[in-house]
């Protein structure tokens, strides 16, 4: 079996290679032309994003045809494919993947998995699936594990500014304007339906980082967890959050990574947050 995902999963080039995961592109549409989000570095992207202000680029999912071509190439060596994607509540990517699967029904056996999340939360599910394949798990066993990870994972973040979400139409404009005027820093999580919901709002990034830590402590208490701290171009605040979480949670494994440019379109550089999963759902796969 081969695992396919999209670049919203925030896997590093090394992880993709080691796990033998195939990554479908998402696209960023700048005024001067479309860019494959896989091919632009985070710093290059944020430089271009900030140079465009007050305008912002848009994003686009792969077409069904792109997925069909990808599945056909894979089917030359492996007919069974599990395609794992960003939440259907936030993107139409999985619908394009299904369209592509319909086009290759005679050539490949493609199954689909809606992670109902994104970024580090999606990454945990992709990693588990790929490690399950390496351990010779059956499809049903992999999907049962993915369901547990999907249920128990938290993705939560805060933003230095709401302007990018507002301009991209990802939150109500009135809310965004009010938040910008008051300089509020919302704490946002991915809910069980795969859509965003607001946990609370702080008046400073420091207060919102503390609220993230409190929320995660309430959810996981003393449970051993794997934490991925995520940021756009906000390394200093990512270190602050990482230290807060180390002091409050029972962390078995922690890394700090950067979100994909295709997600940064809607957040801007000033995003910091975390994806957290109980270690018991991953440890048997990574041993």
Secondary structure, 3 states (H helix, E strand, C coil): CEEEEEHHHCCCHHHHHHHCEEEECCEEEECCEEEEHHHCCHHHHHHHHHHHCCCCCEEECCCHHHHHHHHHHHHCCCCEEEEEECCCCCCCHHHHHHHHHHHCCCCCEEEEEECCCCHHHHHHHHHHHHHHHHCCCCHHHHHHHHHHHHHHCEEEEEECCCHHHHHCCCCCHHHHHHHHHHCCEEEEEECCCCCEEEEEEECCHHHHHHHHHHHHHHHHCCCEEEEEEEECCCHHHHHHHHHHHHHHCEEEEEEEEECCHHHHCCCCCCEEEEEEEEHHHCHHHHC
